């Protein structure tokens, strides 16, 4: 069996060893509390442990030293844990502070040995819980426990250990003998408002009745099976009860039909010990005494998976309990350790790399009418997939002939046709629903090799019916139009744009077009044009990289008839067929100084796109959000960058959901009622994705509106693709390292085009290799990504959660939010750009006024080198430099303070080697009389002169007095005070803080 086809991923099993358990101790019971996302385990020797959602121990205690624990459950009203031993009931307050010995109560004695326990969860009763107990005498007991039973007893007690033992006769209880053998399992089924108990009794194997039957002797509903039942469970969706016992057969019963089971599941070779259900997927997981797990489908009664717990030898390490955690999609078993088996869909990183095709993806398109995805790989295989399920509809092998690679494709605005283009220049038009070939442009005999390679196809809006027009971009930069009439089987090239590069290279920024009066039988969107020849130099400046057109985009709406082209050397060219002009909007040489040492490809435009908002979208309220808060929250906390943070919940234009044509930007062309005209709307904006990793936004006149470097966890990465929704609210881009960047551009398109309005919302890594196309599916709020790694993957748009890939064996579940998962080749979490808090904008700025000069340090000597006659060597000085390696390097480029060396080596070991810095410009400077006696002032260093102190004030409450003196020759020298014996003292600081004089050493 394929590992990916398995239900549980056994290879990713996690094991938790419960610390503190005694030797040869085993986990006897596991209880999952979904509402609190807690897991409770009870070991046979009395250790009860509570785990949180991260499977970390929250609290634990040992509740018994003499008897064995047989079961446990959670009291939902009293917020306590109940456990049963052989003759006692234990109630533990796991939230209380202090030792565990002070927090639990023991209820005894009991008439029989207790074997199992469950809590009756009734929402109408407060501060009271009912528990059901099954014993070895075949009795089912019901105990009622109130909160007053514990609070009053504890308050009056003086002896802790004695007061925690409560008499069972003081509790309200009823019991009834329902079986003739041990009661193995007891459960309360809320959906049926009744309890169930199973036994090894072959006649009374399973009893299913309401709680009222415990108080009377009326007949009960009984299910009989050979050798009784060890366990049972109930599936709510299928409304069946599944039982299993020593006869190794799983039986499915209708709750109201006890005479005959509705189905049987046969396959176990040993006694069935535990059964749990997965309600979401309608699966039954059964466990035999040989530690063999079997996963069954309830609806089809088929076997899905078999796996074995290989821990320990045969008959050793028996698994006593099993529970299915629906919150995290995990099967949990308890033996001497706790094992957790995750669902395969919850842990998508299987050992197999996701593959939609065997070769790299060349084209990905989305059909908004069919809700289907079309993918083409370099092996020339066309596949069509269902978006919601991920199932393959059909595929076409070698559509343009054997070993002819397809390089481009497009879908028309109706969704019924799609066109494909190959590297040899051939074009075909297909019926999307059936995959049948309709028209073909055959290969020309005079075509040169690699010249007609098709980079891009765009369907045009035909002005007449029964014709198909396709705009093509070839690898050599030629832009042509191909026409296909309904009655003809072949396509023909009817129109071609002239080469405008020599004109633009000859410093002409705008070239006018001449419309040809050539008569045509059919109208086309663009007229025949010729360049108005002027006197220009035939000498073309040689460039490091060619000026071939690399990408194009089309804007064909009322009032605009434009083609924009991006070249390999970064030039943007705009063809305006309304004004009959072709204009150079941007040239890198005009804005940047071209360094010949740098890579000339950095200005390359990899993709280009028109951003235009139709009047219908412009009228929608801008107060709506792109996504609701529930759709934008992440279950796994994405990491935020430390720079500018913006919120994903910014005010955007939402309005109605409008579909988007995949693979190309086809904008809505609708006439508005009244006098409203499209030209009255805002002019379009051009966005370009560059090789240097920047997104640049331009006006129609070539003015740069915004130069944006998207934030990812890595440096600037080349951008490869662009996509926007129909109302241009969000912009998606992908790069060569597999990242997807989601930006909000709704408010940015409204004038004035302020930089603050352009906000990056999210960035996540979707592939480990280059992304060739990203598509935003508006109605589902999903993102499709295609990469050269051969996979097409599906993501939630506003949190970056992974849904799966096309070609996987499991169907997609895009409507249900699950735990955060990642593909096997990606280990980076999404980066959410949060909004900057206005209270944290003013941050304290730190300055680094002292800069260490290593060259000056090498000229100085420490005490170890002081007595050497020969000058110190370089490595000896560098050895002393190790003490400065732990200092912080300067964060701001500033001028270093000018320093000088002291010529007085007798001043000491430390101060003879430290450089002394001068403060060049204090805030305030004034001379004060030197503090000290007249004798000290006259004998300082034996130099006559007037001694004064320099008072330097740098802050409001910080005053620093530097000792110095001024001689008659106005020379200045550092002053070091001496005592009466003539020894030099440490230089000192006198600081005045808040009116108090403080004396401190310089060090």
Secondary structure, DSSP 8 states (H G I E B T S, - for coil): --GGG-SB-GGG-EEE--TT--TT--EEEEEEETTTTEEEEEETTSEEEEE-TTS-EEEEEE--SSS-EEEEEEETTTTEEEEEESS-EEEE-TTSSS-GGGSEEEEE--SS-EEEEEEE--TT--SEEEEEEEETTSEEEEEEEETHHHHHHHHH-SSHHHHTEEEGGGSEEEEEE--SS-EEEEEEETTTTEEEEEES-SSS-EEEE-GGGGSS----EEE--TT--SEEEEETTTTEEEEE-TT-EEEEEETT--SS-SEEEE--SS-EEEEEEETTTTEEEEEETTSEEEEEETTTTEEEEEEE--SS-TTSS---EEEEETTTTEEEEESSSEEEEEBTTT----SS---SSSS-EEEEEEETTTTEEEEEETT-EEEEEETTT--EEEEEESTTSTT--EEEEEE-TTSSEEEEEETTS-EEEEETTT--EEEEE---TT--TTTS-EEEEEE---SSSSEEEEEEEETTS-EEEEEEETT-SB-EEEEE----HHHHHTT-SEEEEEE-----SS--SS--EEE------S-----SS---EEEEEEEEETTEEEEEEEETTS-EEEEETTTTEEEEEE-HHHHS---TTS-GGGG-EEEEEEE---HHHHTS-TTSBSS-HHHH--SS--B--SS----TT-B----S-----TTS--------STT--GGGS---EEEEEETTSEEEEE-TT--EEEEEE---SSS---EEEEEE-TT--EEEEEETTSEEEEEE-TTTTSSS--GGG-EEEEEEE--SS-EEEEEEETTTTEEEEEETTS-EEEEETTT--EEEETT-SS---TTS--S----TT-----EE-----GGGSS-----------HHHHHH---GGGTT-SS---HHHHHHHGGGGTTS---SS------EE--S-GGG-TTTTTS-EE--SS-SEEEEEE-SS-HHHHHSSTT--SEEEEEEEEEETTEEEEEEEEE-TT--EEE---B-TT--B---EEEEEETTEEEEEE--
